[in-house]
Amino acid sequence: MSANQGTGVLAQITLPIGASPVEGVEAIELTLAESSGPVVAIALPLNHPWKLQDGAALMALLGERGELTWGEQTLSFRFTGFRSFDSQHDALVGVVLSDEVLGWFERRPTEEPSLSTLVYQRQNADANGWDFIRRVLGNGVSKPHGSDNLDIAFPLGSCILRSTYADNLCHLNRVLGLLRAAPTQAWGWCAFDVEQGDDPLRLLGLDAPPLILGKGWAPGDLSQVLLPHRASGQASGVLKQNFDTLKPEQAAALLRQLTRAGIPSAAEDLLEGAEQLPCLPGQIGIGGIIARCPLIQYRFLIKKDDEQPHVRFETTLSFTPLPAAPALTPQTFTSRSSFVEWDEASGRTRVLVSAKDVAWQMMGEGDGQSADFPDAEKNLVCDSVTPFAGRGEFSGFYVAHRPADVLIVEIRDGDVPRAIGEPQVFAEGLEVPDITINSETVRLSGLNHDADITTADGIAIDGAAGTVEAFAEKHVLLKQKVTVTDDGTRMEHSATVTGA
């Protein structure tokens, strides 16, 4: 069914409700709120031929798409319900977001039941900390204030974890909890009905500058006014301002702009006094105090009975104290992995491990569709932790990892992951001494780590299953009774034996 085009003055609705168009729109309320997309309430008079009191018919419409046509502007919305608008009107309610964006909130990267955890890791391909966070959030978030300083919070190699059971909305809210104590100081998000190809999501953070409210704003309820100081309890309130009367075409353009721009200057050139109009949730300044503004409502009251039809434009905003809740505690995940090789990109200061055949995988990288799904072939870059750190040119305790060696990795939100060791199994033959170095080949070296041990002089000690070799710059001291092989000659001695 199509709506009548009218004169460009009246707003009309297209919905799959029957053969007759829904006409007679007398008011439109737009709400921009934290954790939401733009929501419109379209008011029809109580005596309208199309009865909003028909609950069964309205319930059948839930989830259907409709259009609000006002002059040259069209809003496409998903019908989400109905409510009382005021004493003379009921209202249809819909969210002004595309099916693609609404569907994104409910998607998960994988449905594979054997996977429990996904890992995002900042790579060299991520130009900076914000590029990494943007990829973690699905490459659909516009750049927020403070994001230039995220390099310190999320250095190269740092990770963020994700449960495979979390859809994009749950994951988004979790990451914002981590960012609460990081640059941007995020406390929420909102979505906009942007043009094709633009980012629909906005982060709401304390790093964004506040809108300092000037003259014209008044309390919405004079029975109680409390300034939202963080130390005075959870005071909250409502402020209201009536802006200039608008022409219908001007009001329609402003309505459309507020649903799609998502920037502080959205109303510029469309409204006199636009510098005092908040165009997305954020921070406001009132009475010398900075407060949070999580909800804004705009009312367009259409007056059709005058010779010159016009629209009265009112704005109401809610305020609360700035959030004081602690940031989300980072999650730590420990699991098995397989050694692949030393990481060339880090100058072989880190190792690459594989997640094959375990219950976690890496997420893809870049800004294309591959970033939205797990990549079973992608390796994790880790610091390799040993019992003793090297000093100068000496490596301390050094293990030559081989491909497919099992390593235990520890991954923590915001940190570079660590390979903390290999799983130990019980060996009865090694239980008698307190400490045993046990391998098919063992070398004890006092040479710096650049020395070629394969050509260095040393003493080789026979073993039943392999060879133990000792190397030093000057001499090797072997105490207690030992058997030393030197050019095929065997000798026993209970004192100190020295060798070149």
HELIX and SHEET records of a PDB file:
HELIX    1   1 GLY A   55  MET A   59  1                                   5    
HELIX    2   2 ASP A   99  GLU A  106  1                                   8    
HELIX    3   3 GLY A  129  VAL A  136  1                                   8    
HELIX    4   4 SER A  147  ASN A  149  5                                   3    
HELIX    5   5 LEU A  150  ALA A  153  1                                   4    
HELIX    6   6 ASN A  168  LEU A  179  1                                  12    
HELIX    7   7 ARG A  230  SER A  232  5                                   3    
HELIX    8   8 PRO A  248  ARG A  260  1                                  13    
HELIX    9   9 ALA A  274  GLN A  276  5                                   3    
HELIX   10  10 GLN A  369  ASP A  372  5                                   4    
HELIX   11  11 GLU A  428  LEU A  430  5                                   3    
SHEET    1   A 9 ALA A  11  THR A  14  0                                        
SHEET    2   A 9 ARG A  65  TRP A  70 -1                                        
SHEET    3   A 9 GLN A  73  ASP A  86 -1                                        
SHEET    4   A 9 HIS A  89  VAL A  95 -1                                        
SHEET    5   A 9 VAL A  39  PRO A  45 -1                                        
SHEET    6   A 9 ALA A  27  ALA A  33 -1                                        
SHEET    7   A 9 ILE A 289  LYS A 303 -1                                        
SHEET    8   A 9 GLY A 282  ILE A 286 -1                                        
SHEET    9   A 9 LEU A 211  ILE A 212  1                                        
SHEET    1   B10 ALA A  11  THR A  14  0                                        
SHEET    2   B10 ARG A  65  TRP A  70 -1                                        
SHEET    3   B10 GLN A  73  ASP A  86 -1                                        
SHEET    4   B10 HIS A  89  VAL A  95 -1                                        
SHEET    5   B10 VAL A  39  PRO A  45 -1                                        
SHEET    6   B10 ALA A  27  ALA A  33 -1                                        
SHEET    7   B10 ILE A 289  LYS A 303 -1                                        
SHEET    8   B10 HIS A 310  THR A 320 -1                                        
SHEET    9   B10 GLY A 237  ASN A 242 -1                                        
SHEET   10   B10 ALA A 218  PRO A 219 -1                                        
SHEET    1   C 4 CYS A 159  SER A 163  0                                        
SHEET    2   C 4 THR A 117  GLN A 121 -1                                        
SHEET    3   C 4 TRP A 360  MET A 363  1                                        
SHEET    4   C 4 PRO A 374  ASP A 375 -1                                        
SHEET    1   D 2 ALA A 186  ALA A 191  0                                        
SHEET    2   D 2 LEU A 201  GLY A 205 -1                                        
SHEET    1   E 6 THR A 332  TRP A 342  0                                        
SHEET    2   E 6 VAL A 351  SER A 354 -1                                        
SHEET    3   E 6 LEU A 380  SER A 384 -1                                        
SHEET    4   E 6 ARG A 418  GLY A 421  1                                        
SHEET    5   E 6 VAL A 406  ARG A 412 -1                                        
SHEET    6   E 6 THR A 332  TRP A 342 -1                                        
SHEET    1   F 3 THR A 441  SER A 445  0                                        
SHEET    2   F 3 THR A 467  PHE A 471  1                                        
SHEET    3   F 3 ILE A 459  ASP A 462 -1                                        
SHEET    1   G 2 VAL A 476  LEU A 478  0                                        
SHEET    2   G 2 VAL A 497  GLY A 499 -1                                        
SHEET    1   H 2 VAL A 482  ASP A 486  0                                        
SHEET    2   H 2 THR A 489  HIS A 493 -1                                        
END                                                                             
